[in-house]
Amino acid sequence: MLGPLPTLYRVAVAVVTMAASIGAGAWIGARLPASSVASTGAGIGLGIGMVIVLLVLRDPGHRDGPPQPVRVRARSRRR
């Protein structure tokens, strides 16, 4: 996972991943015997590419909002 990247790099990774998956889907569809399968392959590649982009660019450590401070209490009394 590539998580915390600057916005420009996140966009670049998303565009390259989408282009590669659409191209791979169209290429696989064109290699099949049916003639109209290339556009369907590109659509399937688009869907798979979207899933790949979401998995690659997600940030698993990011929660809703900034981290909250934790209050620590001592169990024993000081003398």
C-alpha positions as CSV (number, residue, x, y, z in Angstrom):
1,M,0.0,0.0,0.0
2,L,1.3,3.4,-0.9
3,G,-0.9,5.3,1.6
4,P,0.4,8.8,2.5
5,L,1.6,10.2,-0.8
6,P,1.4,13.8,-2.0
7,T,-1.6,14.5,-4.1
8,L,0.3,14.8,-7.4
9,Y,1.9,11.3,-6.9
10,R,-1.5,9.8,-5.9
11,V,-3.0,11.1,-9.1
12,A,-0.1,9.9,-11.2
13,V,-0.3,6.4,-9.7
14,A,-4.1,6.3,-10.2
15,V,-3.8,7.4,-13.9
16,V,-1.0,4.9,-14.7
17,T,-2.8,2.0,-12.9
18,M,-6.1,2.8,-14.7
19,A,-4.4,3.1,-18.1
20,A,-2.6,-0.2,-17.6
21,S,-5.6,-2.1,-16.5
22,I,-7.8,-0.7,-19.3
23,G,-5.1,-1.5,-21.8
24,A,-4.7,-5.0,-20.5
25,G,-8.4,-5.6,-20.5
26,A,-8.8,-4.4,-24.1
27,W,-5.8,-6.4,-25.2
28,I,-7.1,-9.6,-23.6
29,G,-10.6,-8.9,-25.1
30,A,-9.0,-8.3,-28.6
31,R,-7.2,-11.7,-28.4
32,L,-10.4,-13.6,-27.9
33,P,-12.2,-14.9,-31.1
34,A,-15.3,-12.7,-30.8
35,S,-14.9,-9.3,-32.4
36,S,-16.8,-7.0,-30.0
37,V,-15.2,-8.3,-26.9
38,A,-12.4,-5.6,-26.8
39,S,-14.7,-2.9,-25.5
40,T,-16.1,-5.3,-22.9
41,G,-12.6,-6.2,-21.9
42,A,-11.7,-2.6,-21.5
43,G,-14.8,-2.1,-19.3
44,I,-13.8,-5.1,-17.1
45,G,-10.3,-3.7,-17.0
46,L,-11.7,-0.4,-15.8
47,G,-13.5,-2.0,-13.0
48,I,-10.6,-4.1,-11.9
49,G,-8.3,-1.0,-12.2
50,M,-10.6,1.0,-9.9
51,V,-10.4,-1.7,-7.3
52,I,-6.6,-1.9,-7.6
53,V,-6.3,1.9,-7.2
54,L,-8.5,1.9,-4.1
55,L,-6.4,-0.9,-2.6
56,V,-3.0,0.6,-3.5
57,L,-3.8,4.2,-2.4
58,R,-5.7,3.6,0.7
59,D,-4.2,4.6,4.1
60,P,-5.0,1.9,6.6
61,G,-3.6,4.0,9.6
62,H,-5.9,6.9,8.9
63,R,-8.9,7.1,11.1
64,D,-11.7,9.7,11.2
65,G,-10.0,12.9,12.4
66,P,-6.7,13.4,14.1
67,P,-5.6,11.1,16.9
68,Q,-7.0,12.0,20.3
69,P,-4.7,12.3,23.4
70,V,-4.9,9.4,25.8
71,R,-5.3,10.2,29.5
72,V,-3.2,7.9,31.7
73,R,-4.2,7.4,35.3
74,A,-1.9,5.9,37.9
75,R,-3.4,3.1,39.9
76,S,-1.2,3.5,43.0
77,R,-1.1,6.6,45.1
78,R,2.2,8.4,45.5
79,R,3.5,8.9,49.0
